[in-house]
Amino acid sequence: MAKNSTTSSRKTESAPAKALVSKPVSTPVRNSAIPKATSSVAPKVEIRREEIALRAYHIHLSGTGGSETDNWFRAERELRGQI
């Protein structure tokens, strides 16, 4: 019996190398509105007129203030910042 020439000279062919293709990454879809961030702002505490007037007076005495209105607004800002 004669050998089949095709079987003896068969080349082993390797499968072509697959190109590395990155798959698209899916991002989950939000079907609802974006929730609002919770605010860590302290509740407003009412500042009495007397407290503002006293602080404005101390600003005036310190010599670093301005007009009466400027001292009043500065006193309000300072008192609200402390709370």
CNS distance restraints for C-alpha pairs under 8 A (distance, minus, plus):
assign (resid   3 and name CA) (resid   7 and name CA) 7.85 0.50 0.50
assign (resid   3 and name CA) (resid   8 and name CA) 7.60 0.50 0.50
assign (resid   4 and name CA) (resid   8 and name CA) 6.78 0.50 0.50
assign (resid   5 and name CA) (resid   9 and name CA) 6.24 0.50 0.50
assign (resid   6 and name CA) (resid  10 and name CA) 5.86 0.50 0.50
assign (resid  45 and name CA) (resid  83 and name CA) 7.47 0.50 0.50
assign (resid  47 and name CA) (resid  51 and name CA) 6.83 0.50 0.50
assign (resid  47 and name CA) (resid  52 and name CA) 7.36 0.50 0.50
assign (resid  47 and name CA) (resid  79 and name CA) 7.64 0.50 0.50
assign (resid  47 and name CA) (resid  80 and name CA) 7.76 0.50 0.50
assign (resid  48 and name CA) (resid  52 and name CA) 6.66 0.50 0.50
assign (resid  49 and name CA) (resid  53 and name CA) 6.06 0.50 0.50
assign (resid  50 and name CA) (resid  54 and name CA) 6.05 0.50 0.50
assign (resid  51 and name CA) (resid  55 and name CA) 6.22 0.50 0.50
assign (resid  52 and name CA) (resid  56 and name CA) 6.02 0.50 0.50
assign (resid  52 and name CA) (resid  72 and name CA) 6.69 0.50 0.50
assign (resid  52 and name CA) (resid  75 and name CA) 5.66 0.50 0.50
assign (resid  52 and name CA) (resid  76 and name CA) 5.92 0.50 0.50
assign (resid  52 and name CA) (resid  79 and name CA) 7.45 0.50 0.50
assign (resid  53 and name CA) (resid  57 and name CA) 6.06 0.50 0.50
assign (resid  53 and name CA) (resid  72 and name CA) 6.89 0.50 0.50
assign (resid  53 and name CA) (resid  75 and name CA) 7.75 0.50 0.50
assign (resid  54 and name CA) (resid  58 and name CA) 6.31 0.50 0.50
assign (resid  55 and name CA) (resid  59 and name CA) 6.23 0.50 0.50
assign (resid  55 and name CA) (resid  72 and name CA) 7.95 0.50 0.50
assign (resid  55 and name CA) (resid  75 and name CA) 5.44 0.50 0.50
assign (resid  56 and name CA) (resid  60 and name CA) 6.20 0.50 0.50
assign (resid  56 and name CA) (resid  68 and name CA) 7.71 0.50 0.50
assign (resid  56 and name CA) (resid  71 and name CA) 4.98 0.50 0.50
assign (resid  56 and name CA) (resid  72 and name CA) 5.14 0.50 0.50
assign (resid  56 and name CA) (resid  74 and name CA) 7.35 0.50 0.50
assign (resid  56 and name CA) (resid  75 and name CA) 5.19 0.50 0.50
assign (resid  57 and name CA) (resid  61 and name CA) 6.23 0.50 0.50
assign (resid  57 and name CA) (resid  71 and name CA) 7.71 0.50 0.50
assign (resid  58 and name CA) (resid  62 and name CA) 6.15 0.50 0.50
assign (resid  59 and name CA) (resid  63 and name CA) 6.81 0.50 0.50
assign (resid  59 and name CA) (resid  64 and name CA) 6.48 0.50 0.50
assign (resid  59 and name CA) (resid  65 and name CA) 5.50 0.50 0.50
assign (resid  59 and name CA) (resid  71 and name CA) 6.34 0.50 0.50
assign (resid  59 and name CA) (resid  75 and name CA) 7.58 0.50 0.50
assign (resid  60 and name CA) (resid  64 and name CA) 6.89 0.50 0.50
assign (resid  60 and name CA) (resid  65 and name CA) 5.33 0.50 0.50
assign (resid  60 and name CA) (resid  66 and name CA) 7.41 0.50 0.50
assign (resid  60 and name CA) (resid  68 and name CA) 7.90 0.50 0.50
assign (resid  60 and name CA) (resid  71 and name CA) 6.77 0.50 0.50
assign (resid  65 and name CA) (resid  70 and name CA) 7.13 0.50 0.50
assign (resid  65 and name CA) (resid  71 and name CA) 5.68 0.50 0.50
assign (resid  66 and name CA) (resid  70 and name CA) 5.55 0.50 0.50
assign (resid  66 and name CA) (resid  71 and name CA) 6.03 0.50 0.50
assign (resid  67 and name CA) (resid  71 and name CA) 6.15 0.50 0.50
assign (resid  68 and name CA) (resid  72 and name CA) 6.16 0.50 0.50
assign (resid  69 and name CA) (resid  73 and name CA) 6.24 0.50 0.50
assign (resid  70 and name CA) (resid  74 and name CA) 6.06 0.50 0.50
assign (resid  71 and name CA) (resid  75 and name CA) 5.99 0.50 0.50
assign (resid  72 and name CA) (resid  76 and name CA) 6.26 0.50 0.50
assign (resid  73 and name CA) (resid  77 and name CA) 6.22 0.50 0.50
assign (resid  74 and name CA) (resid  78 and name CA) 6.14 0.50 0.50
assign (resid  75 and name CA) (resid  79 and name CA) 6.10 0.50 0.50
assign (resid  76 and name CA) (resid  80 and name CA) 6.07 0.50 0.50
assign (resid  77 and name CA) (resid  81 and name CA) 6.08 0.50 0.50
assign (resid  78 and name CA) (resid  82 and name CA) 6.41 0.50 0.50
assign (resid  79 and name CA) (resid  83 and name CA) 6.74 0.50 0.50
